[in-house]
Amino acid sequence: MLEVGGQKLTSIIDYLACTFLISLVEFPALSLPAPRAPGALPFGVQLIVPPGREEVLFALAQSLEEAGFCYAAPPLIH
């Protein structure tokens, strides 16, 4: 069973409930994986803009990625 912040979730849908609402109301959104320190848990952010403002969403995401806010795969262990 999944648990988030001490709250037991009955399914993965409970875990995703806060994200699908944005799509349901047709707000453009995208998710970016955050950089992480060695040994830290992965996380990401969801960026949301009002309908019709996709250019703002893409510009913000590009700025964040150019500043280093992007996923870096961990080194492979041989």
Backbone as a printed PyTorch tensor [residue, N CA C, xyz], in Angstrom:
tensor([[[  0.8480,  -1.1890,   0.0000],
         [  0.0000,   0.0000,   0.0000],
         [  0.8880,   1.2450,   0.0000]],

        [[  0.5020,   2.2200,  -0.7650],
         [  1.2340,   3.4860,  -0.8350],
         [  0.9430,   4.3480,   0.3800]],

        [[  1.9240,   5.1510,   0.7420],
         [  1.7450,   6.1010,   1.8320],
         [  2.5020,   7.3760,   1.4870]],

        [[  1.8470,   8.5050,   1.6770],
         [  2.4700,   9.8010,   1.4290],
         [  2.2180,  10.6750,   2.6490]],

        [[  3.2950,  11.1260,   3.2850],
         [  3.1620,  11.9830,   4.4520],
         [  2.3360,  11.3660,   5.5690]],

        [[  2.4510,  10.0490,   5.7420],
         [  1.7080,   9.3700,   6.7820],
         [  0.2720,   9.0310,   6.4070]],

        [[ -0.1790,   9.4570,   5.2330],
         [ -1.5450,   9.1900,   4.7660],
         [ -1.5390,   7.9560,   3.8760]],

        [[ -2.2730,   6.9330,   4.2610],
         [ -2.3470,   5.7100,   3.4520],
         [ -3.2330,   5.9600,   2.2250]],

        [[ -2.7610,   5.5100,   1.0790],
         [ -3.4890,   5.6630,  -0.1770],
         [ -3.9310,   4.2840,  -0.6570]],

        [[ -5.1430,   4.1880,  -1.1240],
         [ -5.6550,   2.8880,  -1.5440],
         [ -5.2210,   2.5050,  -2.9510]],

        [[ -4.8650,   3.4910,  -3.7870],
         [ -4.4250,   3.1860,  -5.1500],
         [ -3.5330,   4.3120,  -5.6610]],

        [[ -2.9100,   4.0660,  -6.7910],
         [ -2.0710,   5.0820,  -7.4160],
         [ -2.9020,   6.2920,  -7.8300]],

        [[ -4.1760,   6.1010,  -8.0850],
         [ -5.0580,   7.2120,  -8.4530],
         [ -5.1210,   8.2270,  -7.3090]],

        [[ -5.1640,   7.7510,  -6.0700],
         [ -5.1630,   8.6620,  -4.9190],
         [ -3.8940,   9.5150,  -4.9250]],

        [[ -2.7770,   8.9000,  -5.3000],
         [ -1.4940,   9.5970,  -5.3290],
         [ -1.4680,  10.6710,  -6.4130]],

        [[ -2.1280,  10.4060,  -7.5280],
         [ -2.1090,  11.3230,  -8.6650],
         [ -3.2680,  12.3160,  -8.6750]],

        [[ -4.1470,  12.2330,  -7.7190],
         [ -5.3620,  13.0570,  -7.7180],
         [ -5.0670,  14.5470,  -7.8570]],

        [[ -4.0250,  15.0210,  -7.2370],
         [ -3.7480,  16.4580,  -7.2890],
         [ -3.2180,  16.8990,  -8.6540]],

        [[ -2.7520,  15.9860,  -9.4780],
         [ -2.2010,  16.3910, -10.7770],
         [ -3.2110,  16.3110, -11.9120]],

        [[ -4.1030,  15.3350, -11.8950],
         [ -5.0040,  15.1960, -13.0300],
         [ -6.0480,  16.3040, -13.0810]],

        [[ -6.3290,  16.9530, -11.9690],
         [ -7.3100,  18.0420, -11.9640],
         [ -6.8960,  19.1820, -12.8840]],

        [[ -5.6150,  19.4470, -12.9680],
         [ -5.1080,  20.5090, -13.8380],
         [ -5.4460,  20.1880, -15.2920]],

        [[ -5.2270,  18.9530, -15.7030],
         [ -5.5680,  18.5530, -17.0680],
         [ -7.0770,  18.5890, -17.2960]],

        [[ -7.8210,  18.2120, -16.2880],
         [ -9.2740,  18.1890, -16.4030],
         [ -9.8480,  19.5710, -16.7120]],

        [[ -9.2580,  20.6290, -16.1430],
         [ -9.7330,  21.9950, -16.3990],
         [ -8.9910,  22.6460, -17.5620]],

        [[ -8.1810,  21.8340, -18.2750],
         [ -7.4990,  22.2340, -19.5080],
         [ -6.4640,  23.3420, -19.3360]],

        [[ -5.7870,  23.3600, -18.1950],
         [ -4.6610,  24.2690, -18.0170],
         [ -3.4180,  23.5710, -18.5530]],

        [[ -2.6280,  24.2360, -19.3970],
         [ -1.3780,  23.6350, -19.8620],
         [ -0.4350,  23.4120, -18.6780]],

        [[  0.1950,  22.2570, -18.6560],
         [  1.1060,  21.9200, -17.5650],
         [  2.2030,  21.0140, -18.0920]],

        [[  3.3360,  21.0490, -17.4160],
         [  4.3970,  20.0960, -17.6930],
         [  5.1420,  19.8350, -16.4010]],

        [[  5.8290,  18.7220, -16.3700],
         [  6.5920,  18.3440, -15.1840],
         [  8.0610,  18.2980, -15.5270]],

        [[  8.8690,  18.7600, -14.5920],
         [ 10.3180,  18.7000, -14.7460],
         [ 10.9030,  17.9030, -13.5870]],

        [[ 11.7490,  16.9230, -13.8870],
         [ 12.4440,  16.2510, -12.7920],
         [ 13.4820,  17.2100, -12.2100]],

        [[ 13.6010,  17.2120, -10.9100],
         [ 14.5430,  18.1190, -10.2510],
         [ 15.9160,  17.4710, -10.1530]],

        [[ 16.9530,  18.3090, -10.1470],
         [ 18.2780,  17.7430,  -9.8920],
         [ 18.2880,  17.1860,  -8.4730]],

        [[ 19.0910,  16.1750,  -8.2410],
         [ 19.1050,  15.6240,  -6.8940],
         [ 20.5050,  15.3050,  -6.4380]],

        [[ 20.6710,  15.4000,  -5.1570],
         [ 21.9570,  15.0940,  -4.5440],
         [ 22.1180,  13.5770,  -4.4670]],

        [[ 23.3420,  13.0910,  -4.4430],
         [ 23.5580,  11.6460,  -4.3060],
         [ 22.8480,  11.1230,  -3.0500]],

        [[ 22.1160,  10.0400,  -3.2300],
         [ 21.4220,   9.4240,  -2.1090],
         [ 20.0770,  10.0470,  -1.7710]],

        [[ 19.7340,  11.1590,  -2.3980],
         [ 18.4550,  11.8200,  -2.1220],
         [ 17.3460,  11.1850,  -2.9530]],

        [[ 16.1380,  11.2860,  -2.4620],
         [ 14.9970,  10.7730,  -3.2100],
         [ 14.6980,  11.6760,  -4.3990]],

        [[ 14.2510,  11.1120,  -5.5140],
         [ 13.9080,  11.9290,  -6.6760],
         [ 12.6050,  12.6890,  -6.4430]],

        [[ 12.5030,  13.8430,  -7.0550],
         [ 11.2610,  14.6080,  -7.0260],
         [ 11.2250,  15.4900,  -8.2500]],

        [[ 10.1180,  16.1310,  -8.4720],
         [  9.9760,  17.0160,  -9.6160],
         [  8.9950,  18.1160,  -9.2950]],

        [[  8.8150,  19.0030, -10.2460],
         [  7.8520,  20.0910, -10.0880],
         [  6.9090,  20.0810, -11.2810]],

        [[  5.7050,  20.5200, -11.0340],
         [  4.7340,  20.6720, -12.1080],
         [  4.5140,  22.1610, -12.3140]],

        [[  4.7110,  22.6150, -13.5360],
         [  4.4910,  24.0150, -13.8860],
         [  3.1340,  24.1200, -14.5720]],

        [[  2.3590,  25.1210, -14.1940],
         [  0.9960,  25.2880, -14.7050],
         [  0.7980,  26.7410, -15.1060]],

        [[  0.1560,  26.9460, -16.2480],
         [ -0.1640,  28.3050, -16.7020],
         [ -1.6320,  28.3530, -17.1230]],

        [[ -2.1880,  29.5590, -17.2300],
         [ -3.5690,  29.6690, -17.6980],
         [ -3.7000,  29.2090, -19.1540]],

        [[ -4.8830,  28.7790, -19.5490],
         [ -5.1020,  28.3760, -20.9440],
         [ -4.6660,  29.4740, -21.9210]],

        [[ -4.0320,  29.0370, -23.0040],
         [ -3.5800,  29.9760, -24.0190],
         [ -2.2210,  30.5950, -23.7500]],

        [[ -1.5520,  30.1980, -22.6660],
         [ -0.2510,  30.7930, -22.3100],
         [  0.8820,  29.7710, -22.3870]],

        [[  0.7750,  28.8550, -23.3260],
         [  1.7790,  27.8150, -23.4500],
         [  3.1770,  28.3770, -23.6610]],

        [[  3.2820,  29.5130, -24.3720],
         [  4.6160,  30.0840, -24.6170],
         [  5.3040,  30.4500, -23.3150]],

        [[  4.5410,  30.8820, -22.3250],
         [  5.1050,  31.2090, -21.0030],
         [  5.5860,  29.9260, -20.3260]],

        [[  4.8050,  28.8700, -20.4280],
         [  5.1600,  27.5770, -19.8320],
         [  6.4650,  27.0520, -20.4160]],

        [[  6.5620,  27.0510, -21.7390],
         [  7.7720,  26.5410, -22.3860],
         [  8.9880,  27.4190, -22.1030]],

        [[  8.8010,  28.7290, -22.0700],
         [  9.9140,  29.6350, -21.7760],
         [ 10.4210,  29.4270, -20.3470]],

        [[  9.5070,  29.2560, -19.4020],
         [  9.9070,  29.0270, -18.0120],
         [ 10.6450,  27.6980, -17.8800]],

        [[ 10.1080,  26.6560, -18.4930],
         [ 10.7650,  25.3510, -18.4310],
         [ 12.1530,  25.4110, -19.0610]],

        [[ 12.2760,  26.0830, -20.1820],
         [ 13.5800,  26.1960, -20.8370],
         [ 14.5580,  26.9700, -19.9570]],

        [[ 14.1060,  28.0380, -19.3390],
         [ 14.9710,  28.8180, -18.4450],
         [ 15.4490,  27.9760, -17.2690]],

        [[ 14.5470,  27.1980, -16.6880],
         [ 14.9240,  26.3380, -15.5690],
         [ 15.9350,  25.2780, -15.9960]],

        [[ 15.7080,  24.6740, -17.1460],
         [ 16.6420,  23.6620, -17.6340],
         [ 18.0080,  24.2650, -17.9270]],

        [[ 18.0410,  25.4310, -18.5340],
         [ 19.3140,  26.0870, -18.8440],
         [ 20.0650,  26.4730, -17.5710]],

        [[ 19.3330,  26.7030, -16.4840],
         [ 19.9550,  27.0520, -15.2000],
         [ 20.3860,  25.8100, -14.4210]],

        [[ 20.1720,  24.6220, -15.0000],
         [ 20.6300,  23.4000, -14.3540],
         [ 19.5380,  22.6060, -13.6620]],

        [[ 18.3010,  23.0530, -13.7550],
         [ 17.1870,  22.3360, -13.1290],
         [ 16.7100,  21.2830, -14.1080]],

        [[ 17.4240,  20.1620, -14.1330],
         [ 17.0540,  19.0900, -15.0460],
         [ 17.6030,  17.7790, -14.5110]],

        [[ 17.0900,  16.7050, -15.0460],
         [ 17.4560,  15.3790, -14.6000],
         [ 18.8520,  15.0290, -15.0920]],

        [[ 19.6320,  14.4710, -14.2170],
         [ 20.9370,  13.9200, -14.6010],
         [ 20.9400,  12.4640, -14.1510]],

        [[ 21.1130,  11.5690, -15.0870],
         [ 21.1150,  10.1440, -14.7590],
         [ 22.2700,   9.8360, -13.8260]],

        [[ 22.0460,   8.9640, -12.8440],
         [ 23.1500,   8.5700, -11.9780],
         [ 24.1910,   7.8020, -12.7650]],

        [[ 25.4440,   7.8510, -12.3470],
         [ 26.4730,   7.1160, -13.0730],
         [ 26.2090,   5.6140, -13.0050]],

        [[ 26.5350,   4.9270, -14.0910],
         [ 26.3570,   3.4910, -14.1310],
         [ 27.4430,   2.8170, -13.3050]],

        [[ 27.0410,   1.7990, -12.5790],
         [ 28.0030,   1.0270, -11.7840],
         [ 28.3020,  -0.2490, -12.5450]],

        [[ 29.5550,  -0.4680, -12.8180],
         [ 29.9640,  -1.6660, -13.5860],
         [ 30.3110,  -2.7910, -12.6690]]])
